[in-house]
Amino acid sequence: MRKIIATAGLLAVGIGLAASTGYGETAAPPARDVPLSGRECLYLDRVNGFNPGGANRIFVEGSGRDVYEFETTEVCPNLNFSLRVALQSRGGDSVVCKGQDVDLVVRENSGEPRRCVVRMVRKLSPDEGRAALRARTRGRS
């Protein structure tokens, strides 16, 4: 499995960097004092690994072997070939929930970091999660 680095507190510079849901609405991050039970949320500091799921998808393993599906909102070169990536929150929180965006940092061929916006789609069932994490491993030699 590949390594993922999770960091919180990416500073947003400029106006309009709110996490858009794509329908003209803004997805607000959960308040720190609101319980997250019953919600599909990933704590960024509890990420164990990842597997790309094609050119526009990434599967991220959190604590307790929970696996979350993220989808890129733009082209993210080298995602399929990266051995390490980083997730950075867009609002300083250390948690991301279904429908929210985070920055995925992937290294370019030049070694320079590139930020791609990814949105959490859903938490996978245990069977789906195991299959998503094994799929990339089987395809590598």
Stockholm file with secondary structure:
# STOCKHOLM 1.0

chainA/1-141         MRKIIATAGLLAVGIGLAASTGYGETAAPPARDVPLSGRECLYLDRVNGFNPGGANRIFVEGSGRDVYEFETTEVCPNLNFSLRVALQSRGGDSVVCKGQDVDLVVRENSGEPRRCVVRMVRKLSPDEGRAALRARTRGRS
#=GR chainA/1-141 SS CBEEEEECCCCCCSSCCSCBCSSSCBCCCCCTTSCCTTSCEEEGGGCCEEEECSTTEEEEECGGGCEEEEEESSCCTTGGGCSEEEEEESSSCSEEETTCEEEEEEECTTSCEEEEEEEEEEECCHHHHHHHHHHHHHHCC
#=GC SS_cons         CBEEEEECCCCCCSSCCSCBCSSSCBCCCCCTTSCCTTSCEEEGGGCCEEEECSTTEEEEECGGGCEEEEEESSCCTTGGGCSEEEEEESSSCSEEETTCEEEEEEECTTSCEEEEEEEEEEECCHHHHHHHHHHHHHHCC
//
